[in-house]
Amino acid sequence: MKINTIVLENNQLKVEILPELGGRISSILYKPENKNWVWKNVNNSVSKVIDGKNYDDNWQGGWEELFPNDEVETFSWGTGYDHGELWFNTWHVQNLNKNKVSLEINNLESGTKIVKTISIENSTIYTKYSADISFEDHFLFKLHLAIPLEEKLYISVEHSNLEKVEKNFGNILETSKTSYFLEPQKDTGLFDFAYLNDAGNYIKIIDSKKNVMELTFDNTTLEYFWIFQSQGGWRNHNVVVLEPCSNGKKIISEAVNHNQAKKGPTLFNTNYQIKFSNL
């Protein structure tokens, strides 16, 4: 099956988007430095996933979204898939020109309708979301922006502390190697998953060749910020995943207990933008 690719392009950026594969951004090439900021799993082919029963085995990489859950959760309308119902479903193109595309998905099992608009201007990519959520449950909406760890990355973000997402997962936090979390290096064998408490809505990433990406996101809907990373230690992947999120905890019931979860029915709008440069 041939996968349709949408290309947005100007003199600084070339962005590729796959509507049939969760509407994910599959490539962002910063032309002046020939730098691609999107991580791809070279072990998995770019192909349609039948359903979302196993995310980790089918993770192809890219920049995508998780909704209405991360781990498998039960809702009033049924059971949410592993990492939600967006990443493996087809989005439909509504409008397209060389610098902007609007995608819509409205056949989800949860009954939710979401419109996503991606546009580029100079060296900045802008992504906006509008969602109509009709169910009455608590839910999670999260960005899942996978960037490659090619040599070393420097992550600059305001936060009060790093908190492990899962007590028995990871080997960086709560050890003598905690400093590696915000300065990850390729193939150290380390990996972990953290909530960044009291994080701001601005994150700056610099690679070893002085390429820079600056992420700014709406922190009204996306109030919390998480980072997952593997320095070759989890499934041999070298990747850092930036995860601005609506919830403060991965498990929805835990987020509810901490008053850190969104609840439907609701209409919400959110957005993020990323500027690319070189020092």
N, C-alpha and C positions, 0 to 999 in steps of 0.2 A: 504494500500500500504506500503510495507516494504521499508524503506529508507536505502540505502547503506551507510555504514560508513567506511571511510579509516582511518587507524591508523598508525601513525608514532611514534616510541618508541625507547628510549635508557634507560640507567640506571638513568637518571635524569628527563626526560620528557616523557609524554604520550600525544600525540596530536591527536584529532579526527576531521575529516573533512567530510562534507556532500556535495558531488558533485551535487546532485539533488536539494539541497536547497541553491542555489546561490554560491555553492562551499565554503560555509562559514566554518570557524573554530568553532566548537561547544564545544570544551573542550581543555584546556591546563592544565594538572595536573603536578605541580612541585612536584616530588615524595619525595624528602627529608623532606618536610614539609606537604605533603598531601594537598597541596593548589591548588585549581582550580581557575585560573585567568579569566575565561570566564563566563560572566553573562548569565543566562537563564531565560526566562519568564516562571515561573511555571504555569501561567494561560493559556498558549497556548501550545497545543501538538506539538511535532516534526512531522510535516506533510507538504506535498506539498501545496503551495499556488497557486491557479488557475491563478491569474494574479496580477499585482501590483497596483490595483486601490486604495487600502487603506493600507498603511504601518503600521500605529500605531496600528490598530486593529489586524494585523497579525504578529506583531513583536515577533519573537520567541527568540530573543537574538543572541549571537554569535559575531564573528568578521567577518565583511563583507565589501563590497565596494559600494559606490554610484557613478553611472555614467549613463547618461551624465548630470544629474540634481539632485536637492534635492526636492524642491517644483515642482509641475507639471509645465512644461514649453513647449512652442511650438517651434519646429524646422522645418527646411526645409523638412525633411522626415516624419514629423508627430508630434504627441504629446508625450512627455516623461512621463513615469509613475511616480507616487508618489514615491519619493526616487530612481528614476532611473529604469533601466531595468536589472540590474545584480542580485539583491537580491533574486528574485523568480524564476529565470531561471536555467536550468540544465547546468552544466559544464561537459565536457567530459575528462576522464582520458587519458592522453597520455603516461606517464611513471610513474612507481611506484616501489619503494623499501622500506625497513623498515625505512629509514631516509629521504626520499625525494619523492615528488609527483609533477607532472606537469599536470595542468588542462587547458583546452582550451574552449572558447565559441566563436562561429562564426555564429550563426543564429539569431543575434539580429535585431530588427526592424531598428536600426540606421545604420546597415551594418558594424558595428565595429567588429574587431577580437581582442580578448585579450587572452594572455597566462599568467597564474599565476603559479609560482613555489614556493612551500613551503618545507623547509628542516629544520632539527634540527641537532645541534652539541653540545654535552655536555648540558649546561643549556640554550642554546640560540636557538631561532626560527628565521629563515630568510625567508622573503617573497619578491619575485621579480615579477614585472609586465612588460609585453611588449604589447603595444597596437598599432593597425593600424586603425586610424580613417579617414574615407574617406569623411565624410560630411564637409561642409564649415562653419558651425555655430560655435559660441562660445559654450563651454561646461564646465562642472565641473567634476572633479574626486576626490573622497574623501574616506579616510579610515573611518571605523565606528567600532571602537574597544570597545565593551561593557564589562566593568569589574564590578564585584560585589562590592557593598558597604555593607559589613557585619557588621562592627561596626563603624570604622572611617578610613579615608584615609588622607594621607599627600601628596599633589601634589607639586612637586618642578619643576618649569620651568621658564626660563628667559622670561620676557615680560615687556613692558612699561606700559600697562594698560589693563583692562578688559572692553570690549564694548558689550553691549547687542545686540544680533542678532535680536531680535524682541522687539520693544518698550513695547508692552502690554503683553508680555509673561514672566513669572518668578517673583520671590519675594525675590531674594537675592541681585542682583546687584543694585546699586544706592539706597541702604537702609543701615541701621545700621548693617546689617548682612552680608555685603560684604565679610568679612574675612572667612565666612563659605564656600565660593566657592572653595577655594584651601585647605580647611580642612573639607570636607563634613562628616556628621555624619548620621547614620541610623535613619530614622523615625523622623526627625525634622519637616517635613511638607514643607520643602523648595525645590525649583527647579529653574533652570535657564539655559540659553544658551548663551555662550559668544564667541566672537572673542578675542584671546589673541594677541594683537598687538605687533609687533616686537619680536615675540617669536623665540627662537632658535629651533634647530632640535633635542634637547635632553630633555626628560621628565623622571623624577624619581617619582615613586609611592611607598609609604610605607604604609602597613596596620598596624592595632593595635597589630598584633603579630610579627611585624618586618619583615614580608615578603616583598620582594622588586622586582619590575619590572622596568627595565630601557629601555625606548623606544628611539631609534635613527632612523631617517628617512631621505631619500633624500630630500633636500630642494631646489633642482633645479626645479623639477616638483611640489613637494608639498611645495610651498612657504609659506603657511599660516597654522595657527593652531587654531582650535576651540575646545571647550569642551561643551557638553551637560550633564546635571546631574539632577537626581531626588533623593532627600533624603526622599522618601516616599510621596512627595508632588504632583507628577504627576502620575496619575493612580496607586498610591500606590507602584510604583517601587522604589527600592533602587539600583541605577546604576549610573555609570559615564562612558561616552562615549568619547573616545579620537579620534579626527578628524583632522589629518593632511590633508590639502586640497590644490588643485591647484588654488583655487579662494579665493579672500579676502572678498567676500560677498555671502550670500545665494542665492539671486535672481541674475540670470545671467546678466540681463540688468544693475543692480546696480554695479556688478563687472566690467562690461565693461566700465561704466561711470567713475569708479575709476582706470581704466587701471589695473585691477586685475583679468583678466580672460584669460584662454587659448582658442585657436581657431584652428579648423580643416580646411583643412585636415592636419594630422600630424602623425608622428610616435613618440611614446614616451616610455621611459623606466623609471621605478621608483622602489623604494624598501623601506622596513623597516626591522629592526631587534629588537628583545626584549630579554634581558638577565634576568633570574630569579635567585634570591638568597634569603638568610636570613641573617639579621645583627647579 
